[in-house]
Amino acid sequence: MAEAIEIPQRPQRKFLPEQFEISTWEILRPYFENLSSRSIKDSEALQQWLEDRSELESVISEDLGWRYIKMTCYTDNELYSKRYQDFVENIQPHMAPFSDQLNKKFATSPFLQELESEPGFSILIRSVKKDIELFREANIPLYTKINTETQKYGQVVRRYDGDH
């Protein structure tokens, strides 16, 4: 008798609504603004802030991932291509400055030292500090252009491969 396979379930959302869907930057913006303006009074509040940011970024990452997968699997479906392109051109460029603000807020928190001694946080802290060093607002349009051109190239290659 075959054993039943247990499919993992994502954790219940606490920061975003359960049925939250990304369609525009305007829908995402309030969540970035919340994190940006939220007061952090102790290390517990900083950890909660990190959890909320992680949830937001996970939802965004999953959404972008599915847009990319659908676009690359169904190259003849113009809607999938447009949805991916919309994210790259109209959502991602707005997120980048906010992400930099959030990184700076985290890195300058007076409660950061308390997290450094806890397992797993040292890598996150180092990564965030490196992201701050590397971020340049002038690179945002370049990143958008790279993603757009990569998408075009990928579609041409996949169509060519499909013909042979």
N, C-alpha and C positions, 0 to 999 in steps of 0.2 A: 504494500500500500504506500503510495507516494505521500510524502510529507507536504503539508501546506506551506507555501512560501509566504513569509510575512513581509509585506511591502512597507518600508519606512514611511512615516508620515512627517510632514514638516511640522515644526513647533507652531503652536497657536500664536498668532500675531498679537502683540501688545501695544505697539506704537502706531502701526498702520491698521486701517480697517481690514477685516478678513477678506473681503471681496475687492480689495483695492486693485485697480488696473491703471497702468500708465498709458495715457493717450496724448498728453501735452505737458509742457514744462509748467504751465499754470497749475496743474493738478499736483505736481511734485513740490513746487516752490514752498508752500506753507510748512512742509516737513523739514526742509533745509533751514528755513527761517526759524522754526521752533528750536532746532538744535543750535543754531547760531546765536540766538538770543537767550537761551535758557541759562539761568543762574545755577552755578555748581558750587554748593556750600560745603561739601565734604567728599571723602573718597567714595562713599556709597553712591552719592549723586553722580560722581564721575563715572563709576561703573555702570550705572543705569543709563547715563548719557551714551556711553560706548555701546551698550546693548541696543539702544534705540537706533543709533547710527548704523550699527551692524545690520539690524533688521531692514532698514531703509536701503542700504547698499546691496543687501542680498536680493531684495525684491527687484531692484533696478538691474542687477547683474543677471538674474534669471530671465527677466523680460528681454533684455538685449540678447542674451544667449538664444532664446527661442526665436526672436526675430532673425537672427543670423542663420540659425539652423534651417528655418523655413525658407529663407531667401536662397540658401545654397542647395537645398534639396529640390526645390521647385523653381528652377531658374526661369521657367516660362510663365510663372505667376507674377504679374506686374504688381499686384497688391502687396505681396511679401517683400518685394524689392523696395517699394515705396515706403512701407512701414519701417524697414531697417534704415533707409536713407533719412526718413523723418527723424528718427532717434538721433542719428549721427549729426544731422544739420541743425535740428531745432530743440533738442533736449540736452545732449551731452555738452555743448558749448556753454550752456547756462549753469550746468552742474559744476564744472571745473573750478571757477572762482570760489564757489561755496565750499567745495571740498578743501580747497586751500585754506579758507577761513576756519573751517572745522579742524583741520590739522593743526593750525596755529593755536586755536583755542585749547586743544588737547595738550599740545607740547608746552604751553605756558601755564597750564593749570598748577596751582600751588599744591595740589593733591597728587600730582604725578609721581612724586617720590615714593608715596605709600604703595603705589601699584608696582613700581620697579622691583620690589622684593617678592612679588607674587609670581608663581609659575606662569609662563606664557606671555607675560606682558613685556618682557625685555625686547623680544623680537618685534612686537607691534610698535613699541616706542621708537626703536631704531629705524624701522621702516617709515614711520610717520615723519620723523626728523629728516630722513633722506628725501622724502617726497617734498617737504618744504624747501629744501635746498634746490631741488631740481625744477620746481614749478616756475613757469614764466607765462604770464597772461598772453604775451605775444605769440606763444606757441599754440594757443587754442585753435585759431583758424588753420594753422598748418596741420594739426592733428585731424581736424575735420576733413581737410583736403586729402590727406593720406588715406583715411578710411573710405572716402568717396571713390578715389581712384582704385584702391584695393578691391572694392566691391565691383566696380566696372570690369577690372581685369579678371576677377574670379568668374564673373558671368560669361565673359567671352571664352575663357579657357574651358569652363564646364560645357558650354554649348558646342564648342569645337570637339571636345572629347566625346560628347554624346552623338556627334555625327559620324564618328569613326569606330 
